[in-house]
Amino acid sequence: MACSKSSRMLPRCPCTVGQAPRAPGHSPGGSEPMMKKLAAVAVLLSVCAAGVCAEDQPKDELKPAPAAEAQSIADQTRDFLTNLLWEATDAYWHEGQWDECIRLCKQIVQLDPHFVEAYTGAAWMLWNLDRDDEAIAMFNEGIAANPDAFEIYHEFGMYYVQRKQYAKAVEQFRKSVEHNAPMHFQHMLPNTLEKMGRKEEALAEWRAILKRFPDDPIAKMHIEGLERALEAERQEKGTAG
């Protein structure tokens, strides 16, 4: 779920960063019940190996699961653990324990390097804690593991907008567009160009968006406004000349 531009500086629950959360919603019970869940999972995993629970049977009767089955079990276990850790970040979030949220996000991406929300969530918290170098490193790590994920480029661009480094923001937003970001995400590229006073480039990008999304009312509005502004500038230059 994308956040509105006006809400970017407000603290956000990890579940609201980037796309729809992969874990369930808020955890009203706080972090203690979540930690008990994690402890229970650790016990369960210590009892089960390769998807076969230890039972009272001779060792020579125990056989390893076929490779495909073992991989499926491993994938399911990984997904279960990452989702549970993601839930835990939500509990810590509501207690204001951002460092714990960041720590868990880093654990999540170790388990699943393709869990995009963990990269963007951790990076957002890091930059709001003024730990910019760590935030940039988290974005770059996410991009290295997920070069086709438009969400990371978009959030990276938003970071640079907040830091008023608009040229770098444009670079990231352009990559987000190139990786097929949804319509409203694509608006940030021409919006930022307009903020920089690069009206001709912004107009070209708005026209490209309208070509991709013919019913986009925001693109139509900006195109009309920029065309009027540029025409007024041309007329003013003509009169001055």
N, C-alpha and C positions, 0 to 999 in steps of 0.2 A: 504494500500500500504506500503510495507516494504521499509525502507530507506537503502541505501547501508552503509556498515560499515564505509566507509570513510567520510560520511556525518553526523555521529552521533553527533559531537561536534558543528555543525552549528545550529543556531536557525531555528526552523521549524514552519511553520504554523500549527495550530491544525488540519487542514484538512489532514495533511500528516502523523500524528502519528497513528501507528497501522494499522488497516485495512482501506478499502475504506470509505470515510466520509459519514455520514448519512445525512448531510446537503448539499445544493448546493455549488458551488465553491466559488471563492473569491467575496467579497462585495466591489466593486470599490467605492461606495459612502461613505465609512467610517462609523464610529460608529453612527453618528447623525441620518441618515435615519433609521438605524436599531433600534435605541431607539424609534423612532417614530412608527415603526412597532409594537414593544413590547407594547407601550402605547395603540395603537389601539386594540391590542389583549386583553389587560386588560379591556378596555371599552366593547369590544364584550362579554367577559366572564361575565362581570357584568350584561349585558342585558339578556344573555341566562342562563338558569338553567336547568340542567338535560336534555339538548338537546331540550328543548321546549322554544322557544322565547316568551317573554312576549307579549301578544296581548291584545287588548281591548275586553276582554270577562269576564263574571262573574267568580269569584273565584271558585264557585262550579262546573264549567265546566272544570277547570284545573285538569288534572289527571297526576300522576307521570308516567314516562316511565317505561315499564316492565324492570325487573332486567337485562336481557341480553342486551336489547337496551341501557339501561343506562350505563352498563359496556363498551359497544362498543363505545359509545360517549365519555366516560371518557378516554378510551385508545387513541382514535383519538385526543382528545384535548391534552393529555399528549405528544403524539408523535409530534404534531404540535408545541407545546411550546418548547420542547427540541430541535427540529430541528432549531427553530428560535433562541434560545439561542446559539446554536452551530454556527449558522451564525454570531451572534454577537461577539463570541470569535474571529472569523476570522477578523472582522473589527477592533477590539481592537488590535489584533496581528500586523496588518500592521501599526498601530499607535505606536507600541512599548509599549503598556500598558499591560504588562504581569500580573500585579496584578489583573487587571480587567478580563483578560482571566481566571485566576485561580478561581476568585470569581464566574464567570459564570459556570465554569466546576463543581464547588461544588454544585451550584444550580441545574444543570442538573442531577447530580446523586441523588439528593434528590427527584427529580421528577421521574427519571427512574434509579434505581440502576443497571440496566443491560446495560446501555450505556457505554460500555467498553472504547471507545475512550476518553471519558471525564476523566476517571481515568488516563489513560496513558498520555494524553496530559497535564493534570495538574501536574502529577508527573515529567514529562520531564522538564517542565518549572521550577518547584520548585528546582530540583537538579541543573539545570543550573544557578539558583539564589543562589546556595550554601545553600539552605534551606533543607538539607538532611533529617533531622528528619521528616519534613512535607512530603517530597517525599516518604519516606519509609512508613509513615502512610497512604498515599493515595494509594500506591500499596497494602498494607495489607487490606485496606478497600475494594478495588476493588476485591481482591481475595476472601474475605469473602462473598461478594455479588455474585461473579461469579467464583466459584471454578473450573469450567471446561473451562474457557476462556484462551487458550494458549497465547493470545496476552499479557496479563498482566504479566505472568511469563517471557515471552521473554523480554519485556521492563524492567522488574525488573532485569533480568540478565544483560541487557545492562548497566543499572545503575551501577551495581557492576563491570563490565568490565571497565567503565570509571573511577571508583574509585580504580581500580587495586586490587580489592578484588575477586580474581579469584575463590577461593574455593566456595564462596557464589554465584558467577555467575554460576558456574557449577551446583549448587543445583537448581537454578531457571531454567536454560536451560533444565535440566533433566526433570523437571516438565512440561515444555513447550512441550517437545517431548512426554511425557506420555499422554498429552492431545491433541495429534494428530495435532501438528503444521505442516504446509506445509513444503515441502522439504527444501527450502532455509533457513527457520527459524531453522530447525534442525541442520544445519551445525554449528551453534554457539557452540553447546555442544562439539563436537570433536575439533573444532578450539581452544576453550579455554583450553581443556586438553593438546593440543599440546603446547600452549603458556606456560603452566605450566611444560612442560617437561615430562608429563605422556603419553609417546608414546604408550605403550601397551594398555592402556585404550582408548586412542584416536583411535587406529587402530580398536579395538573392536566396538566402536561406529560408525566409518565410514562403517565397514562391515555391521552393523545392518541397517544403512541408505540405503546402496546399496541393501540389501535384501528387504527393503520396497519400494525402488525406483530403479529398475534394470537399468534404463537408465540415472542415475545421473552421468554426466561426472566428476563433482567435487569430488564426493566420490571415483570414480575410480582412479583419479589422486592422491588423498591423500593416498589411500590404497597402490598404487604402491610405492609412495615416502617413506611412513613409513616402508613398508616391506624391502625396500633397506636399509634404515637407521638402522633398527633393526638388519638386517643380518650383516651389516658392524660392528655394535657394538659387535655382538656375535663373529665374526671373530677376531676382535681386542682383545677381552678378551681371546679368545683361544690362540692367538699368545703370548699374555702377560703371559699366564699361562705356 
